[in-house]
Every structure is written in structure tokens, then in C-alpha cells.
């Protein structure tokens, strides 16, 4: 995976740009995934699946 820098105007084969929207989106998705994994683990213990 490549991240495009602001100074790099030549390469076009990038996936993410290095800007505030990309950082916010990445952090937001990671936080949501952590919350979901925690919720699944807690519900597993609560309903005694484990």
C-alpha cells in the first residue's frame, strides 16, 4: 500500500492521500473495529459462549 505525499505530483498509483480526511477516516474505522471486537468478546462472555 502506498500513501501519496503532498509534494509527489508525479505518481498516480497511490491508494491513500496524506491529508486530514484520510487520517480521520483511518482512525475512525480502527476505533469502530475495536469497539465491535470488544462488544463481541463481552457478549460472548455474558452469554457464556466461552
C-alpha positions in Angstrom: 0.0 0.0 0.0 1.3 3.4 -0.9 0.5 6.7 0.6 0.8 9.8 -1.6 2.7 12.8 -0.2 1.5 16.3 -0.9 4.8 17.1 -2.8 4.5 14.0 -5.0 2.6 15.1 -8.0 4.0 12.6 -10.5 2.9 9.2 -9.1 -0.7 8.1 -9.8 -0.5 4.6 -8.3 -1.4 5.5 -4.8 -4.2 4.2 -2.6 -4.4 6.9 0.2 -3.5 10.5 0.2 -1.6 12.0 3.1 -4.2 14.5 4.3 -6.6 15.1 7.3 -9.6 13.3 5.7 -7.6 10.1 5.2 -6.2 10.2 8.8 -9.6 10.9 10.3 -11.2 8.1 8.2 -8.5 5.6 9.1 -8.6 6.4 12.9 -12.5 6.3 12.8 -12.6 2.9 11.2 -10.0 1.5 13.6 -11.9 2.8 16.6 -15.2 1.3 15.3 -13.5 -2.1 14.7 -12.0 -2.1 18.2 -15.5 -1.3 19.6 -17.1 -4.1 17.6 -14.5 -6.7 18.6 -14.8 -5.7 22.3 -18.6 -5.9 22.1 -18.4 -9.4 20.5 -16.0 -10.5 23.2 -18.1 -9.1 26.1 -21.3 -10.6 24.7 -19.5 -14.0 24.3 -18.6 -13.9 28.0 -22.0 -12.7 29.0 -23.9 -15.4 27.2 -21.3 -18.0 28.3 -20.2 -19.0 24.8 -16.6 -19.2 26.0 
